[in-house]
């Protein structure tokens, strides 16, 4: 069971002794009285009920001290504001693994999704540390799909200073599941891309500072570790105010704070060069001259900082990270991985065309073995049959051969089961790895237009896949790149903004002779 507030909550903060750079003297971290807490709760509830713009403005400009009681309810309500939460399941989950939990707490081991080089307690005492470790174990057991999430532990550690154990768990659950704003990347590919995005963001919003930084010795290490300057080097007083904004706006806030630190550091140095940029900027952050609110004011001065820009960077960098990871294991000639047409049993493509397609696939996929999972000759001319055969499979290669012997298709990066996701707000889904292609009469790949643009794109440039009971569309915006009807007999193709492709079939309209779908499997 979760320990009571009186024994855990006060205990967790009792060893604080942080210097507040924006005030004189030390912060008293003693707990507020009941009347103060009641007023803070009412204020927090009123604030959370505000519309998003008013909420952002208020939290950004507020000057709550590190001891302010409002955070106890505010952080909880902000994290849970988009969730219909029943009673906390934390006690049940923790008790279900009680035997493993006891050993876990005793040894202070950590799940694999934690980066053990950045285990941050923010002066939690031993009981607080044990609570934190136990919570990480419970999350690991509840979410085996989380493979790498290094920011989860430090955020949980900060939360535990203000909310009870079970509330902290509920907050983390909500942040992990939130769809509107991204709070926590949960795979190594996502996280590495997140770090890489900061390079593009610096170049776009602080170009002079970026030019200065990249010329310094150790710049590569800085751009690799910039996030830990925020979580590991800044005073806790600053971090708490950053988290105030983070729970409202998501990861976007961290990019802004990173920009503010980098820009302020550059102004403090002038044109002077450093022989170890990472070391000097860490020291600057530890003793940062700006108060928490001054730092946030700098962070929020950058205009045109859109989520669309971040999504564009994230999509492109995830592709780069995946291919880099695949390259590390790429010790054999790819041609050895190309299965013969006889083994594939395709009625549409020959060996030469298969080799052309193989060169267009992401490296990590080209290392796998193709398997025919749907064909109209075996499963019939039915889109629903296609969906059933492709269930839980990704990525996919869609092949179409017309009665005029034209051959074309699409690479689908995302499981078609996503069409049934009720939480998805947009008709289209998929990622920038999707592409259209033509094999006959011409051999051409039409990739996502976003791969050649650093600026934010319109929604019409990011319409990758649309699937429903009566249609399958790949590529949208001013036309459908490839559109198959529910009977898989007829379809059409036209220019679309997402792939900037010409019609894949002469005249646009076409009648299908064969339709096939190929998935990819690992060799056993």
N, C-alpha and C positions, 0 to 999 in steps of 0.2 A: 504494500500500500504506500501511497505518497505520504511523506512525512508532513506533519502539521505545519501550518504557517509559523507558529510561535517558535518551533524548534529548528526549522530549516531557513525560513526567509531571513530572520534577524541574524542567524548564524552565518549565512552566506556573505552578508555585507559587513560583518563586524570587524573584519581585518583590513578594510579599506583605509588607505591613508594617502589619497591622491592629492597632488598639488594642482590647483586650478590656476592656469596661467593667466586667466582673464580677471582674477580677483586677487585681493590681498589675503594671505593666510591660507589655511587648509580647509577643505570641505569637511563638514561634519556629516557623516553618513548615517546618523542615528535615524530610526524609524519615525515617521510623522505620527502625531496624535490622531485619535479617531475622528475628531471634528475636521482636522485638516484633510484627512483621507476622504471623508464624506464629501467635502466641497470639491476636492480634486476629481473624485469619481463623477460628480454631476457635471463638472466642466469638461471632462474627457468624453462623456456620453454625448453632450451637446456638440462637441467638436466633431466627433465621428459621424454624426448625422448630417453634417454640412455637405454641400456638393463638393466634388473632387477639386475644383479650382480654388474654392474658398478654403478647403482643408489644406491643400498644398501651401497656399499663401500664408496661412496662419502658422502651420508647423515650421515652415522655413524661417519665419521672422520671430518666432517665440524665443524667449531667453530663459528657459527653464534651467534651474541649477541642477547639478548632478543628483541632489537629494530630493528633487521635487516629487511629491507623491502622485502627480498626475500620470506618471508613466505606468504605474501598476495597472490601471484600467485602460489607459490609452493604447499601450502597446498590444495588450490583449485584444481590445475591441477593433483596432486597426487590422491586426493579422486575421481576425475571424470575421471581418465585416462582410465578406462575400460568401461565407459558408453557413449552411444550416447545421449547426453543431448540436448534437444530443449530449448526453452525459459523457464525460471523458472516458475513453477506453484505456487510458494509460495504466491504471491499477491492474486491470485484467491482463494486459499484455505483459506488464512487468512481472506479475505473479506467475504467469504461464511459463516464464523462463527463470523462475526463482533459483533453481539449482545452478543453472549456468550463470545466472546473474551474480550469485555469491562468489563464485570463483573469479568472475570477471572483475568485480569491484576490488577483490582482494589483490589481484595481480595488476590492476589498472591497465589492462590491455585495451586496445582500441580497434574498431572495425577497419576494414581495408579502405573504405571510402574516405577515411580521415588521412590528411597529410601529417605524418608524425613529426615532420620538421617544423610544423606550425601548430603546436598544441598550446593554445592560449587560455589561461584561466582568469586573467585580470584580477589576481589576488583573491580568488575564491579560496576559502580555507579547505582543509582536508575533506570535511563532510560535503562541501560544495563540489569539490573535484570528483568525489565518489558518485554523487548524484548525477553529475555531468556524464561521467563514463557509463553509468547504468543506462542513462537516457540514450546514448549513442548505440548501445547494444540493443535496446528495445527497438529503435528505428531500423537498425540493421535487420533484425528479425522480421519486422513488419514490412520492410521494403527491400527485398533482395534485389530489386531492379536497380537500386542506386549503387553504382559502381565506383563513382568518384565525386565527392562533394566536399572539398576541403574548407569551404566557408561555413558549413553547417555547425561545426563545433564552436568556433569563436562567436558566432551569432547566438548560439544556445548559451554559451558562457555569459555573455552580456545580459541576455534575457533573465537568467537565473538571479541576477542581482535585484530584479524588480518584480518578478512574478513567481508564484509557487511552482513546484515541480510539475504537477499535472497540467497546469495552465501553460507552462513553457512548452511541454510536449504538444499540446493542442495547437499552439502558435506555430511551431515548426512544421507540424502536419499541414496546416493551412498554407504556409509559405511554399512548401514542397509541391503542393497540388494546384496552386494558383495559376490560372490561365490568362487573366487579363494583363497582369504585369509579371515579368520574369523576375524571380527573387533568387533562385538557387539552381545553378547548373548541376546536373546529376551524373554526367559521364565525363571521362577524360577528354574526349573529343570536344564536347561543348565547352568545358572549362578552358582548355588550351586556346580555343577560338576566342573565347571571352577575353583572355589576356592579350591576344594578338590584336583584337579590335582597337585597343588603346593606342596603338601606333598610328592607325589611320585617323583616329579621333584627334590625337595631338596634331597631326599634320594638317587637319582641316580647321581646327578651332584656335590653335596657338602655333601658327607656322613658324614664327621667328624663334620661339622657345624650342620648338621641335628641332629646328636646324641646329640650334646651339647644343641641345642635349645629344643628338646623334653623333656629333663631332667629338664628344668627350670619351675618354677611356672608361670602359665599363658601362657604356650606354645599353648594350645588349642585355646585360644583367639587370639593369634598371627596368627595362621594358618587360622583362620576364617576371620581375618581383614587385612591380608597382603596387599591386593590390595589398601586399603585406606591409608596405609602408603605412597604409591606412590602418590596418588592423593590428599591427605589431609595434609600430613606432610612435604614432600619435598618442598624446596623453589621453587617458580614459575619458576625461571631461569632453574632449573633442569627439571621440568615438561615439559616445552616448548621444550627442546632438546629431551626428551623422545617421545613427540608427533611427532616431526620431523621424528623419526624412525618408530613410530607406524603407520603413514599414509602410509609408504612404505611397512611394513612387517606384520602389524596386531598384534593380541593379543600375539603372540610369544614374542614380545619385552617386554611386561609387565612381563612375567615369568622371562625373563633374568634379568631385573632390580630388581625384587624381590630377585633373587639369589644373585645379587651383593650387595644389602643392607644387606641381612642376613649374607653373608660371611664376608663383611667388618666389620659389627657389632661384629661378633665372634672374629675376629682378634684384634679388639680394646679392647675386654674384657679379652682375654687370657683364663684362666681357671676359672675366677671369676664368681660366680653364682649370679643370680638376683632373688629377691623375687616377681617381677612383670615384666615379660619379655615384655609384650606389651607396658607398660608404658615407660620402659627404651629404647626400640627400636624406639618408636615414638619420644622421645626426641633426640635420636641419629640422626634420619632422619631430624628433624627440623634444626639441627646444623651440618649437615653432612660435614665432613672435605674434602671430595673429590669434585672437581669441576664437573660441568655437564659432560664434556667430559671424565674425569677420571672415573666417575661412569659408563659411557657407555662403556669405554674401558674394564672395569672389566666385565660388563654384556656380552660383545661379545667374551670373552675369552673361554667360555665353548664350547667344541667341541662335535659333534655328536648330537646336539640339533635339532632333526628332527620334521617336522610336523606330520609324521606318528606316532611318539611316543606320541605326544600330542593327536592326534585323538584316539589312542588306549586307553589312560587314560580317555579321555572325554567320550567315548562310555561306558566303564565299570562303571565310576562314575555316569553317568546319570541313568544307571540301578539301582545302589545302592540308589540314591536319590529318584527315583520313588517308589521303594519298601519301603523305609523309610517313605515317605509320605503316602503310602497306609497303612502301619502298624499303623500309628497314628489313622486311622479311622477303624481299624480292630477290632471291639469290639464284633463281633459275629462269631460264628463258620462257617468256610467256607462251611461246608457241607450244611448249610441252603441255600447257593447260587447255589448249583448244581441242575440244572433243570432236571427233569425226562426225560428219553429218549422219552417217549410218547409225551411230550411237544415239544421236539426237532425234532421229526419225522425223525430221522436218519435211513437210510437203511444200515449203515456201522458199527456203534459202539453201544454197549449196556451200561447199567448203570454202570457196574463195570469198563469198559474201559473209560467211561466219567470221573469217579472219578480219575482214574490214570492220565488222561490228565490234570485234574484240579490242581493236585499237581505240575505239571510242569509249569503252567502258572505264569507269574509275579503276585505278590499279588494284585496289583491294578486292573488287568484284571479278576482275579478270583472272585472279588467282583461284577462283572457285570453278566448280563444274556445272555446266548448264543442264537443266532437266526440263523436258517438255511436260507441262502440267495441264495444258488445255489445247485442244485442236477441234475445229468444227467437224473434221472428218470422223472423230471418235466420240465427241461429246455433244454434237449437234449445234445448230445455229440459234443459240440462246444466250443472251447477255447474262441472265441469272445463273445459267450453268457455268459460264466463265467465272463469275464472282465466286461461286461455290468451290470451284476447283482451285482458285487462287487464294482461298481464305488463309490468313495468317502467314502469307508468304511475301517477302520483300527482299531485294528489289525485284522487279519484273521487266521482261522484255516483250513488248507487244508487236507482233508481226502481222501484216496484212498483205494479201496478194489479190489483185483485182482480176476480173474476167478479161481485162486488156493486158494482163501479165505485168502490170506495174507492181513493185514491191516497196513498201515503206512501213513505218511504224514509230514506236516511241519507247523510251526507257523511263520506267516509273520507279521513283526512289522510295515511294511510300506504300504501305499495305493498303489495298483497296477496301479493307474492312473499316478504314477511317471514315468511309461514307456514312457509317452508322453512329458516329460519335456525336452524341446529343449536345455535348458542351462546345462543340465547334460552332463558331458564330458565322463563318463565311462558307459560301457554297464550294469554294475551291480549297484544295489542300495540296500537300507535297512540298518539295524543296527545290533549290536551284540546281540540284544534280540532274533533274529531269531534262530530257531532250527529245526532239523529233529527229527523224532521219529518213532519207530516201536511198534505196539501193538500186532500183531499176525504174526508169532508164538511166538516172544519174546517181552517183554515190556522193551523198552530202549529209553532214551532221548539222543540225540547227540547235545550238545550245541556248541556255537562258541568257537574255540580253543583259541581265544584271551583272554577269561576270566581267563585262567590259565597262562598267560604270561604277564610280566611287560614290556618286551622289545618290540620295534617296530616290526610289522609283515610285511611280504611281501604282495604285492597286492593279491596274490593267496589265502591268508588266510582271505581275507575280501570281497569275492564274495558271497553276500548274496542272492540277487534276480535278475533274469534277465527275463524280460517279453517283448514279441513282438507278432505280429499278428499270428505267427506260432509256438510259443513255450512258455513254462513257465518253468524256471529252478530255483531251490533252491539249492544253494551250488555249488561253482565252484573251480577251481584250481586242475589240474591233474585229471579231471573227473567231471561229473555232479552228485551231490548228489541225486537229483530227477529231472527228465526231462519228461515233458508232451508235447505231440505233439498237433497240432491244432485240430485234430479230437477227442481228449480225449479218443481214443480207445487203443492206444499203448503208451508205454513209456519205459524208462530204468532208472536204478539207479546204482551208483558206488561209490567208495571211492572219497572223495573230500577233498582238503586241508583246506577248511573253517570250516568244522565240524568234520573232521577225522572219518568219519562214514564208516562202512562196507556197502555193497549193501543191500538195504532194502527189496529187493525181491530176491528169489533164482534164480541164473543164471543171474541176472542183468536186462534182458529184461522181460517185463510183459505186460499182456493185462488187461485193466480195466473192471471190472464188474460194479462198481459205483464210481463216483467222487462227493464229496460234499465240500461246503465251508461254514464255520460258522463265523458269525461276533458277536460282543458283544455290548449290549445296556444297558442303565441304566433303572432300574425299574421306572415306572411312578407312 
